Amino acid sequence: MSAGSQVAAIRSMARLPRPGRLWSRRWTVVAAIAGVAGGTVLLRGFLDPLGAGAFAVAVGCAIAISAKLVGRLWTWVAVMTGFGLLVGVAPLFNVLGYELALATTVLAAPLGLDLGSAYARELARAPVSDKGGVFPVSALARSTLTAMALVAGLLLIPAAIAAARGIW
């Protein structure tokens, strides 16, 4: 597996529009659930326990639909940007790095699992000619470091937003 196939895998993950993404009846049901949950939030409010649960369901459905339409990489970029903007409203997360890092770990684990598996899947789709002539241990190490760098780059988004807010 050459470095070219790793770059091609990341390019394939970032390509818009994503090819072969068909809308099915299942996604229509997910969109309807998101609409009902959003309406419940509007009627009950955020402070009501039912409204808070409905908000979580609506956000989860919106993230799933976004991942279906624009791909995982761009969905995670949007989630991390929204997280950085939302968490920066609280004064504690504005400047202090420890609290921001602690809150970011809640999203870091699913981010790493999701993007790591998507990256491995894209590498597995590479043509056989790209996989030959490389030692397995070095290929595994290179692809692992590339996946870690991809995730670390996305985790820098909330940190950069917090740093920019801390300057002002």
Order of alpha helices (4+ residues) and beta strands (2+ residues): alpha-alpha-alpha-alpha-alpha-alpha-alpha-alpha
